Amino acid sequence: MSPTSRPPHATGRRSRSGVIVLELILGVMVGLVLIVAVVEFGLLVANYQHVVQTTQSVARFASEVPANGLNSIGETQTVTNEARDLADDLLAGTGLPTSATVGVHLQHTVGPTDFGAEAGTCPLAVDPTQPDDTVRVSVCVSADRLAPDLLSTLGFTLQGRTVQFTVTVAHDNP
């Protein structure tokens, strides 16, 4: 064996250590992406629950408005604006940004005429089968307000997506 040559096992070990480092780097990257995805999805689900509770509270508020407060489109619009302010206040209390709602839609079948009103943009198809003397409320929130958009660099973005929840309750105040 010449003084410049190395034993075969030493050369194999050196080339194998580079592969191990590469596997470690790739494994850490995949693990990090998975952890970020789990955190973002967890925040999205937790904050969705806040939207559900807010919608239920806003529907309860709208159901307690006296029937004569819902007799015209103007009065219904006023109640809808108040409902959106209430939704923003409730969501801000959970730690979401102020004015987190994209919109609130209110539809009712109280009194001789049915009205629907919208504060912001919350698209909602009018439900012709809505029972009499009920109030239907939808709260829409931009999805990027519910969770940080951490995976957008990988193509999974929340931008332009809206979370909407709708509740129909009986009108309590004749």
Long-range contacts (C-beta under 8 A, 24 or more apart in sequence): 33-151, 33-154, 36-150, 36-151, 37-151, 37-156, 39-150, 40-147, 40-148, 40-149, 40-150, 40-151, 41-147, 43-146, 43-147, 43-148, 44-143, 44-146, 44-147, 44-158, 47-94, 47-96, 47-146, 47-147, 48-146, 48-163, 48-165, 50-90, 50-91, 50-94, 50-96, 51-91, 51-139, 51-141, 51-146, 51-163, 51-165, 52-165, 53-90, 54-87, 54-90, 54-91, 54-94, 54-139, 55-87, 55-137, 55-138, 55-139, 55-165, 55-166, 55-167, 56-167, 57-86, 57-90, 58-83, 58-86, 58-87, 58-90, 58-104, 58-137, 58-139, 59-135, 59-136, 59-137, 59-167, 59-168, 59-169, 60-169, 61-86, 62-106, 62-108, 62-135, 62-137, 62-169, 63-135, 63-169, 63-170, 63-171, 63-172, 63-173, 64-172, 64-173, 65-173, 66-173, 66-174, 67-110, 67-111, 67-171, 67-173, 67-174, 68-111, 70-108, 70-110, 70-111, 70-115, 71-111, 71-113, 72-115, 73-115, 73-117, 76-106, 76-108, 76-115, 76-116, 76-117, 77-117, 77-119, 79-106, 79-117, 80-104, 80-105, 80-106, 80-117, 80-118, 80-119, 81-119, 83-119, 83-137, 84-119, 84-120, 87-139, 91-141, 96-141, 96-145, 96-146, 97-145, 100-141, 100-142, 100-145, 101-139, 101-140, 101-141, 102-140, 102-141, 102-142, 102-162, 103-139, 103-140, 104-137, 104-138, 104-139, 104-140, 105-137, 105-138, 105-140, 106-135, 106-136, 106-137, 107-135, 107-136, 107-137, 108-134, 108-135, 108-136, 108-171, 109-133, 109-134, 110-134, 110-135, 110-171, 122-164, 124-164, 124-166, 127-168, 130-168, 131-168, 133-170, 133-171, 134-168, 134-169, 134-170, 134-171, 135-168, 135-169, 135-170, 135-171, 136-166, 136-167, 136-168, 137-166, 137-167, 137-168, 137-169, 138-164, 138-165, 138-166, 138-167, 139-164, 139-165, 140-164
